[in-house]
Amino acid sequence: MASKISKDEILKLAKLSRLEFSEDETKKLLKDIGNIMKLTSKIEKYDSSEVTYDNIQSDYEKPEYDSCTHDEILSGGINKNGFFFVKKY
Amino acid sequence: MRKNKGLIRKIHDALVSKKVSCFELTSWYLREIEKSDLNAFITVTKEHALESAKKVDEKINKNQEIGLLEGVPMSLKDNFSTKNILTTCASKILENYVPIYNATVYEILKNQGCILLGKNNQDQFAMGSSNETSYFGPVKNPHDKTKVPGGSSGGSCASVAAGLAAFAMGSDTGGSIRQPAAFCGIVGMKPTYGSISRYGIIPLASSLDQAGPLTLTVEDNSIVYDCLAVHDPKDETSCKLARKKTFDSLDSSIENLKIGIPTNCFEGSDKEVYDAVENAAKFYEKFGAKITYFAFPELDFSMPVYCVLGRAETASNMARFDGIRYGYKYKGEYSDVNDLMTKTRSEALGDEVKRRILVGSYVLNSGYYDSFYKKSLVAKNLITKKFAEKFEEFDILITPTSPTTAFGFNYAGDDPLKMQLADICVVNANIAGIPAISIPCGYDSNNLPIGMQIMSKCWSEDLLLRVAYKYEKENFFAKIIGGVQFEI
């Protein structure tokens, strides 16, 4: 179970993350991370039997429009493709 | 033309009619910042601001036309990169970091002639909901200095609410614009993911981060959003979709709205918050709106998904702060490069930052990757799909922005989870990528502002702002606290 994170695991992760903690800090971290993990354990229980690449992708289709350059954005106006970006009021 | 002008148009009119010069206006704001004890600014760009103001005055004196945002004094959260101006992200590790380029948001605002007053205090690397994790000390809420302003864009919100800037820019990864906007009684919008460029914003969780305007009125918010919502080729996640302009349609009809109220977002709310938001939703009934209460059980996954994905991305993003490429470097002795990195990061990163890096590394660990990270991605998609379904049924969803009004310092004590749960109503919009706005909808018995959150489907900021504007027009609740607002 995720909420059973051990002291050794914390120290291993800390080394991996280029961090070091005193004994007191490690004890506090054990408690803090345990609490966070209790919350995230809902995800562990979540049934995602069909984890595929497709259902990880968002369904939102983003319509394709002709782009504009960064310089055009900064200068403001409407480019030749009718693409508006920064409107000068 | 609308009768109720927002602050930006009032400033514009005052500048054009020469009631006040841009130099005088900017000096006034700078004096207010100097007098303030809110700790809302990390850096004040006084000389830069006055120099820019003089240029605007020159144009006005030559009777040249100026843009609506030209000469308007504003501030930026300190995670927006600003060329040759200190950008600390409220951290020790970036205490002396001066970027060599501008974030696109600042570049556009600068190009529009806005006056940068300074960089706002925030939670360290935007990790926090109370502005207490800042290396530069906490920000005070202008409504009650014993309370927090919310976070992580607490300094930006406090600035606008206290009249220290006409508007400010914040960033929102899990409610960091809307929650402090609610606590400070102002308007804060997180637009659709990909609508405003993230280029040059120091990232927290890249798939959730979004910049947005913090303003005194909905009209001001619309003006700033219209200016910034553009495609940016420098940001790979910036959408090429042509955005709808919102300002011209603010006053359009909102007859017969279908409003959904997810009841689980009201659970655990203070009674005064619950009542104020419910009454605010009922306001729309006089325009023919139909309100439907419904359960939204999938939202139970939002906070766990946010905790997993947010921390996983944070752990990756924070790897760049190694004490070698830029920022603070450990000054004592070290044995090798790994030791240098470890000592630098351990000394210069805050407790909350380190905690999130550790949890992020944990959920990305090979043994747990499938249990947490992969499942969170699927749950994120499920939440996104459910929101899309709800928006086929409803035009907007209304919830409280936060279950409580502004709380006191050290509210969460030793339990970071308690602080995290303050964002329970706001993380949903980040998970689903939808736009959401917080507007003031009243005050509690302690005279602290209450925020109402309105959400709509992707790329419908025009509707969102129209709905918010209608409420504000008849129930104006925002007010500037602490100073006497400049007479214009």
Interface residues (C-beta under 8 A of the other chain):
Chain A: A2 I5 E9 I10 L13 A14 K15 L16 S17 R18 L19 E20 F21 K28 L29 K31 D32 I33 N35 I36 M37 K38 L39 T40 S41 K42 I43 E44 Y46 S48 V51 N55 I56 Q57 S58 D59 Y60 K62 P63 E64 Y65 D66 S67 C68 T69 H70 I73 L74 S75 G76 F83 F84 F85 V86 K87 K88 Y89
Chain B: G67 L68 L69 T104 E107 I108 N111 Q112 G194 I223 D226 C227 V230 H231 D232 P233 K234 C239 K240 L241 A242 K245 D300 F301 M303 P304 V305 C307 V308 R311 A315 D322 N338 M341 T342 K343 R345 S346 L349 K354 R355 I357 L358 V359 S361 Y362 V363 N365 Y368 D370 S371 F372 K374 K375 S376 L377 V378 A379 N381 T384 K385 A388 D414 D415 P416 L417 Q420 G433 C458
